[in-house]
Amino acid sequence: MARDPGSFRDPSSQVVIDGNRVLRLLDERGHDAWKTLAATDFFEDLVRRGWLVGTRPAELPTGHGDHWVAALEHDRIPFVSYPYEWSFSMLRQAALLTLDILEAALAEDMILKDATPFNVQWFGGRPVFIDVGSFEPLETGDAWIGYRQFCRQFLYPLMLTAYKDIPFRPWLRGRLDGISAVEFRRMLRPRDLLRKGVLLHVSLQARAEQRYAATVRNVRDEMKQAGFSKDLIINNVRGLRKVVERLVSPARDTEWTDYAGQDHVVRQRSQKADFLRDVVDALQPDLVWDLGANDGHFSRIAAEAGAYVVAADADEGTSDRLFRALYEEGNR
């Protein structure tokens, strides 16, 4: 059994790998939050829809410290990927899933303390939220502390591509905590302030970042004392959803856009498909990589033969079109 190296930020829970099992260890606070979450109606509903990773109580393993009091077992994700490897539509869909889950939680007085794309993974073309440790009870007067993180790691990267035609992946790869409001505001021209969501979610946030950066004020407590309400959070979540839904990646054809329809490719497809089916049938692999997947034709053949397939391509346009097709099909 080994600790997952990506599980280090949340002091209330820790993910460990035991062979093919994925376990989450909980301390007292994390266990209390889990019991509250498990008693809600939305939790089972989200798991049934496939929006939230399957999770159930498990026996607490020994040898990992006395402060862990309970354990959970999660359904295993076939392949772990990261936001700086995703296409535009993948990051956009992960953002919408996060907002939908947050609104469902708010309806039963719970909230997500984190709002990062690193909490989302994929079953085929379907996103799934994996961090049940992010849920906590919503106290009266609480603000959504994950809002700033959502903007930095979801909203600003998506806006960067949609509004400025600049790929977001290098930014997320080089800065795992995302793009700050001040940084993103400097990239915008005055006319960009008229775009949907920029004034509220960028300009005002940049001003707030600059105002509070050099202070030790507890803004969360100040909001609670001012009577911050759940309705304000819900309105903000719904407003963000409308902004994200309107963001579109600039369409651009490349030399690979129609590659699959070229004559020499079409002529070779049947022979390649037969070869691929024979190999997958003989080896029975659990996981297949299709490097240079283009429109995913051979990825689909390998998947139909029983393998879970990772389709990768250097051309974002073709990979993004493949993802959108898989998502619309509900392909897992």
WOTA-V609460 format. One record per residue. N is the residue number from 1. RES is the residue in one small letter. SS is DSSP state (h for helix, s for strand, l for the rest). PSI is psi in whole degrees, -180 to 180 (NA if undefined). BURIAL is 1 if it has 9 or more other C-alpha atoms within 8 Angstrom, else 0. Layout:
[[N/RES/SS/PSI/BURIAL] [N/RES/SS/PSI/BURIAL]]
This chain:
[[1/m/l/134/0] [2/a/s/145/0] [3/r/s/136/1] [4/d/l/123/1] [5/p/l/-18/0] [6/g/l/-2/0] [7/s/l/95/1] [8/f/l/-10/0] [9/r/l/-34/0] [10/d/l/113/0] [11/p/l/-15/0] [12/s/l/-11/1] [13/s/s/156/1] [14/q/s/134/1] [15/v/s/132/1] [16/v/s/153/1] [17/i/s/126/1] [18/d/s/91/1] [19/g/l/-118/0] [20/n/l/5/0] [21/r/s/142/1] [22/v/s/115/1] [23/l/s/148/1] [24/r/s/119/1] [25/l/s/139/1] [26/l/s/139/1] [27/d/l/-174/1] [28/e/h/-46/1] [29/r/h/-44/0] [30/g/h/-37/1] [31/h/h/-40/1] [32/d/h/-42/0] [33/a/h/-39/1] [34/w/h/-44/1] [35/k/h/-38/0] [36/t/h/-43/1] [37/l/h/-45/1] [38/a/h/-24/0] [39/a/l/-6/0] [40/t/l/161/1] [41/d/h/-34/0] [42/f/h/-28/1] [43/f/h/-54/1] [44/e/h/-35/1] [45/d/h/-43/0] [46/l/h/-38/1] [47/v/h/-44/1] [48/r/h/-37/0] [49/r/h/-17/0] [50/g/l/10/1] [51/w/l/-28/1] [52/l/s/137/1] [53/v/l/139/1] [54/g/l/131/0] [55/t/s/139/0] [56/r/s/156/0] [57/p/s/148/0] [58/a/s/165/1] [59/e/l/136/0] [60/l/l/120/0] [61/p/l/157/0] [62/t/l/163/0] [63/g/l/16/0] [64/h/l/17/0] [65/g/l/147/0] [66/d/l/-15/0] [67/h/l/-8/0] [68/w/l/130/1] [69/v/l/-12/1] [70/a/s/166/1] [71/a/s/151/1] [72/l/s/154/1] [73/e/s/132/1] [74/h/s/151/1] [75/d/l/140/1] [76/r/l/134/0] [77/i/l/129/0] [78/p/l/-33/0] [79/f/l/129/0] [80/v/l/126/0] [81/s/l/173/0] [82/y/l/152/1] [83/p/h/-32/1] [84/y/h/4/1] [85/e/h/-6/0] [86/w/l/161/1] [87/s/l/171/1] [88/f/h/-48/1] [89/s/h/-29/1] [90/m/h/-47/1] [91/l/h/-39/1] [92/r/h/-44/1] [93/q/h/-35/1] [94/a/h/-37/1] [95/a/h/-45/1] [96/l/h/-40/1] [97/l/h/-44/1] [98/t/h/-43/1] [99/l/h/-40/1] [100/d/h/-42/0] [101/i/h/-41/1] [102/l/h/-44/1] [103/e/h/-38/1] [104/a/h/-39/1] [105/a/h/-42/1] [106/l/h/-33/1] [107/a/l/-23/0] [108/e/l/31/0] [109/d/l/40/1] [110/m/s/166/1] [111/i/s/159/1] [112/l/s/121/1] [113/k/l/-17/1] [114/d/l/150/0] [115/a/l/68/1] [116/t/l/144/1] [117/p/h/-16/1] [118/f/h/-11/0] [119/n/h/6/1] [120/v/s/135/1] [121/q/s/-171/1] [122/w/s/136/1] [123/f/s/98/1] [124/g/l/-127/0] [125/g/l/13/1] [126/r/s/125/1] [127/p/s/149/1] [128/v/s/133/1] [129/f/s/129/1] [130/i/l/-11/1] [131/d/l/86/0] [132/v/h/-18/0] [133/g/h/-10/1] [134/s/h/-16/0] [135/f/s/136/1] [136/e/s/156/1] [137/p/s/144/1] [138/l/l/118/1] [139/e/l/152/0] [140/t/l/128/0] [141/g/l/-5/1] [142/d/l/144/1] [143/a/l/168/1] [144/w/l/100/1] [145/i/l/-14/0] [146/g/l/-4/1] [147/y/h/-47/0] [148/r/h/-41/0] [149/q/h/-40/1] [150/f/h/-44/1] [151/c/h/-46/1] [152/r/h/-36/1] [153/q/h/-17/1] [154/f/h/-64/1] [155/l/h/-51/1] [156/y/h/-43/1] [157/p/h/-41/1] [158/l/h/-43/1] [159/m/h/-37/1] [160/l/h/-43/1] [161/t/h/-45/1] [162/a/h/-40/1] [163/y/h/-31/0] [164/k/h/-3/0] [165/d/l/41/1] [166/i/l/126/0] [167/p/l/136/0] [168/f/l/-21/1] [169/r/h/-45/1] [170/p/h/-32/0] [171/w/h/-44/1] [172/l/h/-31/1] [173/r/h/-38/0] [174/g/h/-22/0] [175/r/l/95/0] [176/l/l/-22/0] [177/d/l/8/0] [178/g/l/-166/1] [179/i/l/127/1] [180/s/l/159/0] [181/a/h/-39/1] [182/v/h/-44/1] [183/e/h/-47/0] [184/f/h/-36/1] [185/r/h/-34/1] [186/r/h/-21/0] [187/m/h/-12/0] [188/l/l/146/0] [189/r/l/163/0] [190/p/h/-38/0] [191/r/h/-23/0] [192/d/h/-21/1] [193/l/h/-19/1] [194/l/h/-10/0] [195/r/l/154/0] [196/k/l/123/0] [197/g/l/-11/1] [198/v/h/-45/1] [199/l/h/-47/1] [200/l/h/-49/0] [201/h/h/-11/1] [202/v/h/-62/1] [203/s/h/-48/1] [204/l/h/-35/1] [205/q/h/-37/1] [206/a/h/-40/1] [207/r/h/-42/1] [208/a/h/-40/0] [209/e/h/-45/1] [210/q/h/-35/1] [211/r/h/-41/0] [212/y/h/-2/1] [213/a/l/-37/0] [214/a/l/14/0] [215/t/l/167/0] [216/v/l/20/0] [217/r/l/142/0] [218/n/l/91/0] [219/v/h/-35/0] [220/r/h/-45/1] [221/d/h/-35/0] [222/e/h/-40/0] [223/m/h/-40/1] [224/k/h/-42/1] [225/q/h/-29/0] [226/a/l/-5/0] [227/g/l/38/0] [228/f/l/134/1] [229/s/l/159/1] [230/k/h/-35/1] [231/d/h/-36/0] [232/l/h/-40/0] [233/i/h/-46/1] [234/i/h/-43/1] [235/n/h/-38/0] [236/n/h/-43/0] [237/v/h/-45/1] [238/r/h/-36/1] [239/g/h/-41/0] [240/l/h/-40/1] [241/r/h/-42/1] [242/k/h/-39/0] [243/v/h/-48/1] [244/v/h/-41/1] [245/e/h/-30/0] [246/r/h/-11/0] [247/l/l/129/1] [248/v/l/136/0] [249/s/l/135/1] [250/p/l/125/0] [251/a/l/137/0] [252/r/l/122/0] [253/d/l/144/0] [254/t/l/-177/0] [255/e/l/-16/0] [256/w/l/-5/1] [257/t/l/-47/1] [258/d/l/22/0] [259/y/h/-42/1] [260/a/h/-20/1] [261/g/h/-1/0] [262/q/l/148/0] [263/d/h/-47/0] [264/h/h/-30/0] [265/v/h/-44/1] [266/v/h/-41/1] [267/r/h/-34/0] [268/q/h/-13/0] [269/r/h/-45/0] [270/s/h/-45/0] [271/q/h/-42/0] [272/k/h/-40/0] [273/a/h/-42/1] [274/d/h/-43/0] [275/f/h/-45/0] [276/l/h/-44/1] [277/r/h/-41/1] [278/d/h/-44/0] [279/v/h/-47/0] [280/v/h/-39/1] [281/d/h/-37/0] [282/a/h/-40/0] [283/l/h/-25/0] [284/q/l/53/0] [285/p/l/149/0] [286/d/l/-32/0] [287/l/s/132/0] [288/v/s/134/1] [289/w/s/130/0] [290/d/s/99/1] [291/l/s/122/0] [292/g/l/48/0] [293/a/l/-24/1] [294/n/l/-118/1] [295/d/l/4/1] [296/g/l/13/1] [297/h/h/-49/0] [298/f/h/-27/1] [299/s/h/-43/1] [300/r/h/-38/0] [301/i/h/-43/1] [302/a/h/-39/1] [303/a/h/-40/1] [304/e/h/-26/0] [305/a/l/-1/1] [306/g/l/1/0] [307/a/l/154/1] [308/y/s/131/1] [309/v/s/134/1] [310/v/s/112/1] [311/a/s/120/1] [312/a/s/141/1] [313/d/l/143/1] [314/a/l/-17/0] [315/d/l/110/0] [316/e/h/-35/0] [317/g/h/-46/1] [318/t/h/-40/1] [319/s/h/-35/1] [320/d/h/-38/1] [321/r/h/-39/1] [322/l/h/-45/1] [323/f/h/-46/1] [324/r/h/-38/1] [325/a/h/-44/0] [326/l/h/-40/1] [327/y/h/-45/1] [328/e/h/-31/0] [329/e/h/-16/0] [330/g/l/25/0] [331/n/l/128/1] [332/r/l/NA/0]]
